[in-house]
Amino acid sequence: MLSQVVFTLLLIGAGLLFFYHIRLLRKTLSIGRPADLPGPSWKRWAQMIRVAILQERMMDKPVASAAHWVIYVGFIVINVEVAEIILDGITGGHRTLAPYLGRLYDGMTLAAEVFLAFVFIAAGVFLWRRNILRVARFHTPEMRGWPPLDANIILWTEIVLVLALLFMNAADQLLQERGVSPYFRVGTFPVSRWIAPLLGDLSDTSLIAVERTAWWLHILGILAFLNYIPFSKHLHIFLSFPNTYYASLEPAGKVDSLPQVTAVVKEALGFPVESQSESPSPLLGAKDVTDLTWKNLLDAYTCTECGRCTAVCPANITGRKLSPRKIMMDTRDRLEEIKKKLHKNGRWEPDGKSLLGDYITPEEIWACTTCNACVRACPVLINPVSIILQLRQHLVMEASQAPETLNVLFVNLENNGSPWALPSVDRAKWIDSLS
């Protein structure tokens, strides 16, 4: 009974803590501006199924794709056994689902064991790629300190959780064979059977201690992992689904116009201006995360730090100071700073810092060619270009800090109606050279 009470309290505490952090995350996202998300819902559902569930954008890298698929499916399959562990913990029973599932229970334990082995191998592959093979996109300047440590923590945690479950099953099998109550014969364990000989010389009491220790280690690891996720890049486990659902259905590269500018231009040209129920934001572009849309902020929290965007960025490849991954990581870092203030004070007040300047430099955003290669490469439909363009708009239209080349362009457009320093009457003179 004491064990049940302790377990139930831990379960409730971990659940409430996770729920609090999710609410805090939602509150942080709400500091962003409203986002216009046109398009029918069925197309959004289809996009989410295709990208988040079927993971179509990961198929170009077979090894990484296969390993990710294994962990993704394994997470679903193994959690059936985790659900049973939770039931056992609450009720004080053992293998609670077995009497209800009958022969299906053998299939469930068989599938769980097979995927435990696959997840163990996949996690090893990812560790090898990051730390031994040292894939280049995992070792760029922004991937120092916490980001690689975070990735390794998750992978080693997965390995420990897998081993705990396998050792639990191995000890369980031996106790079943010895007829120790309440370890009745049930389930199929083809993988942990190979571990059982390591425990064969232990007494019944020692085997029970191994089984119980592994049981507690696994479930406590799961609860700790659950509350680690909100502070990790692995938050994409949950956010990739809403992020792909709300991602734009428009072709990559389509730039949204600013309503304030559109209204002024229409009025100048004599077109009727639609009355707006809500007054538009007085700010042109974005200087801080509060000026971005909530969808931009969701993008930042969904970033997996895989680096596919940076790996295909032509500016980054040619040595310019731009990494689309860093843009998203910097945005998330700024959001995390604000989230801490929301946690401490319950509200957000400007602190004198901003995303532009304190986190992202003008040199970075002006290096972008807006080719949208990063958008097309992202496996979860994140759009760094949207953030870059909004930061540019602020520099040009609010801070008047455009590069000299753009200032020349603006002057020519104002004086000549074209980007070239030629009067309009001379526009067609280049044709003379063709005759």
C-alpha positions as CSV (number, residue, x, y, z in Angstrom):
1,M,0.0,0.0,0.0
2,L,2.8,2.4,0.8
3,S,4.4,1.7,-2.6
4,Q,1.0,2.5,-4.3
5,V,0.6,5.8,-2.4
6,V,4.2,6.9,-3.1
7,F,3.8,6.0,-6.8
8,T,0.4,7.8,-7.2
9,L,1.7,10.9,-5.5
10,L,4.8,10.9,-7.8
11,L,2.6,10.4,-10.8
12,I,0.2,13.2,-9.9
13,G,3.1,15.5,-9.0
14,A,4.9,14.9,-12.3
15,G,1.7,15.3,-14.3
16,L,0.8,18.6,-12.6
17,L,4.4,19.9,-13.1
18,F,4.3,19.0,-16.8
19,F,0.8,20.6,-17.1
20,Y,2.2,23.8,-15.5
21,H,5.1,24.0,-17.9
22,I,2.8,23.5,-20.9
23,R,0.5,26.3,-19.6
24,L,3.5,28.5,-19.2
25,L,4.7,27.7,-22.7
26,R,1.2,28.6,-24.0
27,K,1.3,31.9,-22.1
28,T,4.7,32.6,-23.6
29,L,3.5,31.9,-27.2
30,S,0.5,34.2,-26.5
31,I,2.8,37.3,-26.4
32,G,3.1,37.0,-30.2
33,R,0.8,38.8,-32.6
34,P,-2.2,37.1,-34.2
35,A,-1.3,35.0,-37.3
36,D,-3.4,34.9,-40.4
37,L,-3.8,31.2,-41.3
38,P,-5.9,30.9,-44.5
39,G,-6.8,27.6,-46.0
40,P,-9.3,24.8,-45.4
41,S,-8.8,22.6,-42.3
42,W,-8.8,19.4,-44.3
43,K,-5.7,20.5,-46.1
44,R,-4.0,21.3,-42.8
45,W,-4.9,17.8,-41.5
46,A,-3.5,16.3,-44.6
47,Q,-0.3,18.4,-44.3
48,M,0.1,17.3,-40.6
49,I,-0.4,13.6,-41.4
50,R,2.0,13.8,-44.4
51,V,4.8,15.7,-42.7
52,A,4.5,15.1,-38.9
53,I,3.1,11.5,-38.8
54,L,4.5,10.0,-42.1
55,Q,7.6,12.2,-41.9
56,E,7.9,12.6,-45.7
57,R,10.6,15.3,-45.4
58,M,13.1,13.0,-43.7
59,M,13.2,10.3,-46.5
60,D,16.2,12.0,-48.2
61,K,18.6,10.7,-45.6
62,P,18.1,6.9,-45.3
63,V,20.1,6.2,-42.2
64,A,18.8,9.1,-40.1
65,S,15.3,8.5,-41.4
66,A,15.3,4.8,-40.5
67,A,16.7,5.4,-37.1
68,H,14.2,8.2,-36.4
69,W,11.3,6.0,-37.6
70,V,12.4,3.3,-35.3
71,I,12.4,5.6,-32.2
72,Y,9.2,7.3,-33.3
73,V,7.2,4.0,-33.7
74,G,9.0,2.4,-30.8
75,F,7.9,5.3,-28.6
76,I,4.3,4.5,-29.4
77,V,4.6,0.7,-29.1
78,I,6.7,0.7,-25.9
79,N,4.3,3.2,-24.2
80,V,1.7,0.5,-24.2
81,E,3.8,-1.4,-21.7
82,V,4.5,1.9,-19.9
83,A,0.7,2.3,-19.5
84,E,0.6,-1.1,-17.9
85,I,3.4,-0.1,-15.5
86,I,1.4,2.9,-14.5
87,L,-1.7,0.7,-13.9
88,D,0.5,-1.7,-11.9
89,G,1.8,1.2,-9.8
90,I,-1.6,2.6,-9.0
91,T,-3.4,-0.8,-8.3
92,G,-0.5,-2.6,-6.8
93,G,-0.9,-5.4,-9.3
94,H,1.5,-7.2,-11.6
95,R,1.0,-7.4,-15.4
96,T,-2.5,-6.0,-14.9
97,L,-3.4,-6.1,-18.6
98,A,-2.6,-9.8,-19.1
99,P,-5.9,-11.3,-17.9
100,Y,-7.8,-8.9,-20.1
101,L,-5.8,-9.3,-23.3
102,G,-5.2,-13.0,-23.3
103,R,-3.1,-14.1,-26.3
104,L,-2.9,-10.5,-27.5
105,Y,-0.7,-9.8,-24.5
106,D,2.0,-12.1,-25.9
107,G,1.9,-10.0,-29.1
108,M,2.1,-6.8,-27.1
109,T,5.1,-7.9,-25.1
110,L,6.7,-9.4,-28.3
111,A,6.3,-6.1,-30.2
112,A,7.6,-4.1,-27.2
113,E,10.7,-6.3,-26.8
114,V,11.5,-6.1,-30.6
115,F,11.2,-2.3,-30.6
116,L,13.2,-2.0,-27.4
117,A,16.1,-3.6,-29.3
118,F,15.5,-1.4,-32.3
119,V,15.4,1.8,-30.2
120,F,18.6,0.7,-28.4
121,I,20.3,0.4,-31.8
122,A,18.8,3.6,-33.2
123,A,20.0,5.6,-30.2
124,G,23.4,4.1,-30.6
125,V,23.4,5.1,-34.3
126,F,22.5,8.7,-33.4
127,L,25.2,8.9,-30.7
128,W,27.8,7.5,-33.2
129,R,26.7,10.1,-35.9
130,R,27.0,13.0,-33.5
131,N,30.1,12.0,-31.5
132,I,32.2,9.6,-33.5
133,L,31.3,10.3,-37.2
134,R,30.8,14.0,-36.2
135,V,28.3,14.9,-39.0
136,A,29.3,18.4,-40.0
137,R,25.8,20.0,-39.4
138,F,25.9,19.0,-35.7
139,H,29.2,20.9,-35.2
140,T,28.6,24.4,-36.4
141,P,29.4,27.5,-34.1
142,E,25.9,27.6,-32.6
143,M,26.0,23.9,-31.7
144,R,28.3,24.3,-28.7
145,G,27.7,23.9,-25.0
146,W,24.1,23.1,-24.2
147,P,22.7,22.0,-27.6
148,P,24.9,19.0,-28.1
149,L,24.7,18.1,-24.4
150,D,20.9,18.2,-24.6
151,A,20.9,15.8,-27.6
152,N,23.3,13.4,-25.8
153,I,21.3,13.5,-22.6
154,I,18.2,12.4,-24.4
155,L,19.9,9.6,-26.3
156,W,21.6,8.2,-23.2
157,T,18.3,8.5,-21.3
158,E,16.6,6.5,-24.0
159,I,19.3,3.8,-23.7
160,V,19.0,3.7,-19.9
161,L,15.2,3.4,-20.1
162,V,15.5,0.6,-22.6
163,L,18.0,-1.3,-20.5
164,A,15.8,-0.9,-17.4
165,L,12.8,-2.4,-19.1
166,L,14.8,-5.3,-20.6
167,F,16.4,-6.1,-17.2
168,M,12.9,-5.8,-15.6
169,N,11.6,-8.3,-18.1
170,A,14.6,-10.6,-17.8
171,A,14.2,-10.8,-14.0
172,D,10.4,-11.2,-14.4
173,Q,11.0,-14.3,-16.7
174,L,13.2,-16.0,-14.2
175,L,10.8,-15.4,-11.4
176,Q,8.0,-16.8,-13.6
177,E,10.0,-19.9,-14.3
178,R,10.7,-20.4,-10.6
179,G,7.0,-20.0,-9.8
180,V,7.5,-17.0,-7.4
181,S,4.3,-15.2,-6.7
182,P,2.9,-12.9,-8.1
183,Y,5.1,-13.6,-11.2
184,F,2.7,-15.9,-13.1
185,R,3.7,-17.2,-16.5
186,V,2.7,-14.6,-19.2
187,G,4.1,-12.7,-22.1
188,T,6.8,-13.3,-24.8
189,F,10.2,-11.9,-24.2
190,P,12.6,-12.8,-27.0
191,V,15.2,-10.0,-26.4
192,S,15.4,-9.9,-22.6
193,R,15.8,-13.7,-22.7
194,W,19.4,-13.1,-23.7
195,I,19.9,-11.0,-20.6
196,A,18.3,-13.6,-18.2
197,P,21.5,-15.8,-18.0
198,L,23.3,-12.8,-16.4
199,L,20.8,-13.0,-13.5
200,G,20.5,-16.7,-13.3
201,D,22.6,-17.2,-10.2
202,L,20.7,-14.7,-8.1
203,S,18.3,-15.8,-5.3
204,D,14.6,-15.1,-5.6
205,T,14.9,-12.2,-3.2
206,S,17.7,-10.6,-5.3
207,L,15.8,-11.2,-8.5
208,I,12.8,-9.4,-7.0
209,A,15.1,-6.5,-6.0
210,V,16.4,-6.3,-9.6
211,E,12.9,-6.4,-11.1
212,R,11.6,-3.8,-8.7
213,T,14.7,-1.5,-9.1
214,A,14.4,-1.7,-12.9
215,W,10.7,-1.1,-12.6
216,W,11.1,2.0,-10.5
217,L,14.1,3.2,-12.5
218,H,12.1,3.0,-15.8
219,I,9.0,4.7,-14.5
220,L,10.8,7.5,-12.6
221,G,13.0,8.0,-15.7
222,I,9.8,8.4,-17.8
223,L,8.4,11.0,-15.4
224,A,11.7,12.8,-15.3
225,F,11.9,12.7,-19.0
226,L,8.4,14.1,-19.3
227,N,9.3,17.2,-17.3
228,Y,12.7,17.6,-19.0
229,I,11.1,17.9,-22.4
230,P,9.7,21.5,-22.0
231,F,13.3,22.6,-21.5
232,S,14.8,20.6,-24.4
233,K,14.8,20.8,-28.2
234,H,12.9,17.5,-27.9
235,L,9.8,19.5,-27.3
236,H,9.2,18.9,-31.0
237,I,7.9,15.4,-29.9
238,F,4.7,17.2,-29.1
239,L,4.9,20.5,-31.0
240,S,5.6,19.1,-34.5
241,F,2.0,18.1,-34.9
242,P,0.4,21.6,-34.3
243,N,3.3,23.3,-36.0
244,T,2.7,21.3,-39.3
245,Y,-1.0,21.8,-38.9
246,Y,-0.7,25.6,-38.7
247,A,2.1,25.9,-41.2
248,S,1.4,28.0,-44.3
249,L,-0.3,26.3,-47.2
250,E,1.1,28.9,-49.5
251,P,4.1,28.2,-51.7
252,A,7.5,28.8,-50.0
253,G,8.7,32.3,-50.8
254,K,5.3,34.1,-50.8
255,V,5.8,37.3,-48.7
256,D,2.9,38.7,-46.7
257,S,2.4,42.5,-47.2
258,L,2.2,44.8,-44.3
259,P,-1.5,46.0,-43.8
260,Q,-0.3,49.5,-42.8
261,V,1.8,49.9,-46.0
262,T,-0.9,48.4,-48.2
263,A,-3.5,50.9,-46.9
264,V,-1.2,53.8,-47.5
265,V,-0.3,52.7,-51.1
266,K,-3.9,52.0,-52.0
267,E,-5.0,55.4,-50.7
268,A,-2.2,57.1,-52.6
269,L,-3.2,55.4,-55.8
270,G,-6.9,56.2,-55.3
271,F,-8.1,52.7,-54.5
272,P,-10.7,52.2,-51.8
273,V,-9.3,51.2,-48.5
274,E,-11.1,48.6,-46.5
275,S,-12.0,49.6,-43.0
276,Q,-10.3,47.4,-40.4
277,S,-12.2,46.2,-37.3
278,E,-8.9,46.1,-35.4
279,S,-6.3,48.8,-35.7
280,P,-3.1,47.4,-37.1
281,S,0.1,47.4,-35.1
282,P,1.8,50.7,-35.3
283,L,5.1,48.9,-35.6
284,L,6.5,48.0,-39.1
285,G,8.3,44.7,-39.0
286,A,9.6,43.1,-35.9
287,K,12.3,44.1,-33.4
288,D,11.6,41.7,-30.6
289,V,9.7,38.4,-30.3
290,T,6.6,40.3,-29.1
291,D,6.4,41.8,-32.6
292,L,6.4,38.3,-34.3
293,T,3.3,36.2,-34.7
294,W,2.6,33.4,-32.3
295,K,3.2,31.0,-35.3
296,N,6.8,32.3,-35.6
297,L,7.2,31.7,-31.9
298,L,5.8,28.2,-32.2
299,D,8.3,27.6,-35.0
300,A,11.1,28.5,-32.6
301,Y,10.0,26.0,-30.0
302,T,9.4,23.3,-32.6
303,C,13.0,23.5,-34.0
304,T,14.7,20.1,-33.7
305,E,18.2,21.7,-34.2
306,C,18.8,19.1,-36.9
307,G,20.7,21.7,-39.0
308,R,19.2,20.7,-42.4
309,C,18.3,24.3,-43.0
310,T,21.8,25.6,-42.3
311,A,23.3,22.7,-44.4
312,V,21.5,23.9,-47.5
313,C,21.7,27.7,-46.9
314,P,23.7,29.2,-49.8
315,A,24.8,32.1,-47.6
316,N,26.1,29.8,-44.9
317,I,27.8,27.6,-47.4
318,T,29.7,30.5,-48.9
319,G,30.9,31.7,-45.5
320,R,28.4,34.4,-44.8
321,K,27.4,35.0,-41.1
322,L,24.0,33.4,-41.4
323,S,22.6,30.1,-40.0
324,P,18.8,29.6,-40.3
325,R,19.1,27.2,-37.4
326,K,20.7,29.9,-35.2
327,I,17.9,32.3,-36.1
328,M,15.4,29.8,-34.6
329,M,17.6,29.0,-31.6
330,D,18.2,32.7,-30.9
331,T,14.4,33.3,-31.1
332,R,13.8,30.4,-28.7
333,D,16.5,31.7,-26.3
334,R,14.9,35.1,-26.2
335,L,11.5,33.4,-25.5
336,E,13.0,31.4,-22.7
337,E,14.3,34.6,-21.1
338,I,10.7,36.0,-21.3
339,K,9.3,32.7,-20.0
340,K,11.4,32.9,-16.9
341,K,10.0,36.4,-16.2
342,L,6.5,35.1,-16.7
343,H,7.2,32.3,-14.3
344,K,8.7,34.6,-11.7
345,N,6.4,37.6,-12.0
346,G,3.3,36.3,-13.7
347,R,3.6,38.9,-16.4
348,W,6.0,40.3,-19.0
349,E,7.4,43.8,-18.9
350,P,10.0,45.1,-21.4
351,D,13.6,44.6,-20.1
352,G,15.5,46.8,-22.5
353,K,16.6,43.8,-24.6
354,S,15.4,42.8,-28.0
355,L,15.8,39.9,-30.5
356,L,17.3,42.2,-33.0
357,G,20.6,43.4,-31.8
358,D,21.0,41.4,-28.5
359,Y,20.5,38.0,-30.2
360,I,20.5,38.4,-34.0
361,T,22.7,40.9,-35.7
362,P,21.8,42.9,-38.9
363,E,24.7,41.2,-40.6
364,E,23.0,37.9,-40.2
365,I,19.6,38.9,-41.6
366,W,21.1,40.9,-44.6
367,A,23.1,37.8,-45.6
368,C,19.8,35.9,-46.4
369,T,19.0,35.6,-50.1
370,T,15.4,34.6,-49.4
371,C,15.8,31.6,-51.6
372,N,13.7,29.6,-49.1
373,A,16.0,26.5,-49.3
374,C,15.9,26.4,-45.5
375,V,12.0,26.3,-45.5
376,R,12.0,23.5,-48.0
377,A,14.6,21.5,-46.1
378,C,12.9,21.6,-42.7
379,P,11.3,18.3,-41.7
380,V,8.6,20.1,-39.6
381,L,7.8,23.1,-41.8
382,I,9.6,25.8,-39.8
383,N,10.0,29.1,-41.6
384,P,13.2,31.1,-40.6
385,V,12.8,33.4,-43.6
386,S,9.5,34.8,-42.2
387,I,11.4,36.0,-39.1
388,I,14.3,37.3,-41.1
389,L,12.0,39.4,-43.4
390,Q,10.2,40.9,-40.4
391,L,13.4,41.9,-38.8
392,R,14.5,43.5,-42.1
393,Q,11.3,45.4,-42.4
394,H,11.9,46.9,-39.0
395,L,15.5,47.9,-39.9
396,V,14.3,49.6,-43.1
397,M,11.0,51.2,-42.2
398,E,11.4,51.9,-38.5
399,A,15.1,52.3,-37.9
400,S,16.2,53.6,-41.3
401,Q,19.2,51.3,-41.2
402,A,19.2,49.7,-44.7
403,P,22.5,48.8,-46.3
404,E,23.9,51.4,-48.7
405,T,23.1,49.2,-51.8
406,L,19.4,49.3,-50.8
407,N,19.5,53.0,-50.1
408,V,20.7,53.6,-53.6
409,L,17.8,51.4,-54.9
410,F,15.3,53.4,-52.8
411,V,16.6,56.7,-54.2
412,N,16.4,55.4,-57.8
413,L,12.9,54.1,-57.2
414,E,11.8,57.5,-55.8
415,N,13.5,59.6,-58.5
416,N,13.2,57.4,-61.6
417,G,10.5,54.9,-60.9
418,S,13.0,52.0,-61.4
419,P,15.9,50.5,-59.6
420,W,18.4,51.9,-62.1
421,A,19.8,55.4,-62.2
422,L,18.2,56.2,-65.5
423,P,15.3,58.5,-66.3
424,S,12.2,56.8,-67.5
425,V,12.5,58.3,-71.0
426,D,15.8,56.4,-71.4
427,R,14.5,53.0,-70.3
428,A,14.3,51.5,-73.8
429,K,17.7,52.7,-75.0
430,W,19.3,49.4,-74.3
431,I,17.3,48.0,-77.3
432,D,19.4,50.1,-79.6
433,S,22.4,48.1,-78.9
434,L,20.7,45.0,-80.2
435,S,20.1,46.3,-83.7
